[in-house]
């Protein structure tokens, strides 16, 4: 009789640094997140840092688009 495969014991959630969260959100925005990092992020018990980082990136992207459009309009008007 064979033994059923044993599962790894559940790992305790890692505490992610703010820099790790920002890098993870940045990479996921552009679709270059590795499976290992995605698993690490989803095993985190607290989604708050990812939500805050997502809001920061969204606001930053909106501001960047506004600046680029204003620069393009001012260049086209002269």
C-alpha positions in Angstrom: 0.0 0.0 0.0 1.4 3.4 -0.9 1.3 6.5 1.2 -0.7 9.4 -0.1 1.5 12.4 -1.0 2.0 14.6 2.0 1.2 18.3 1.8 3.6 20.9 2.9 2.6 22.5 6.2 1.0 25.8 5.8 3.5 28.6 5.8 3.0 31.5 8.1 2.3 34.7 6.2 5.3 36.8 5.5 5.5 40.4 6.5 6.0 42.4 3.3 8.0 45.6 3.4 6.5 48.8 1.8 9.2 48.6 -0.9 8.2 45.0 -1.7 4.5 46.0 -1.9 5.3 48.9 -4.2 7.5 46.8 -6.5 4.9 44.1 -6.6 2.1 46.5 -7.6 4.3 48.1 -10.2 5.2 44.8 -11.8 1.6 43.6 -11.7 0.4 46.8 -13.5 2.7 45.9 -16.4 2.0 42.2 -16.3 5.5 41.0 -15.4 4.8 39.6 -12.0 6.3 36.1 -11.4 4.1 33.3 -10.2 6.3 33.0 -7.1 5.7 36.7 -6.2 2.0 36.5 -7.0 1.6 33.5 -4.6 3.6 35.4 -1.9 1.3 38.5 -2.4 -1.9 36.5 -2.3 -0.8 34.6 0.8 -0.5 37.9 2.7 -3.4 38.3 5.2 -3.6 42.0 4.9 -4.7 43.5 1.5 -4.5 47.1 2.8 -0.9 47.8 1.7 -1.7 46.6 -1.8 -4.9 48.8 -2.0 -3.0 51.8 -0.8 -0.2 51.2 -3.3 -2.7 50.7 -6.1 -4.4 54.0 -5.3 -1.0 55.8 -5.2 -0.1 54.3 -8.6 -3.5 55.3 -10.1 -3.2 58.9 -8.9 0.4 59.1 -10.1 -0.6 57.7 -13.5 -3.5 60.3 -13.8 -1.2 63.1 -12.9 1.4 61.9 -15.4 -1.2 61.8 -18.2 -2.4 65.3 -17.3 1.1 66.7 -17.4 1.9 65.0 -20.8 -1.3 66.3 -22.3 -0.7 69.8 -21.1 2.8 69.7 -22.5 1.5 68.4 -25.8 -1.2 71.1 -26.0 1.2 73.9 -25.2 3.7 72.6 -27.8 0.9 72.4 -30.4 -0.3 75.9 -29.6 3.0 77.7 -30.2 
